[in-house]
């Protein structure tokens, strides 16, 4: 074999090893980032006195719609939410009003119904 060709092949082989190491390092950084976001998210959720209220505003009326109720009626949404344990005794009157009032147009249910199907 020609010496120049051997040198070129050796150079390509070494460069390939460096690229593999760089990809592996990138994967490590990605995994560390994912773990960091998970830990921070769980910590913030546990520290918050009123967690997930913004999600309950969308979830409760969509769940009500799945049970053949009027999602724009606060009474119906409250009844279905209470039936499935989504209204808590520790919620204040203001929080209960907020999580049972649905102000979004009917087309928003396209996005919220899949979440309401979750347990």
Secondary structure by P-SEA (a helix, b strand, c coil): ccaaaaaaaaaaaaaaaaaaaaaaaaaaaaaaaaaaaaaaaaaaaaaccccaaaaaaaaaaaaaaaaccccccaaaaaaaaaaaccccccccaaaaaaaaccccccccccccccccccc
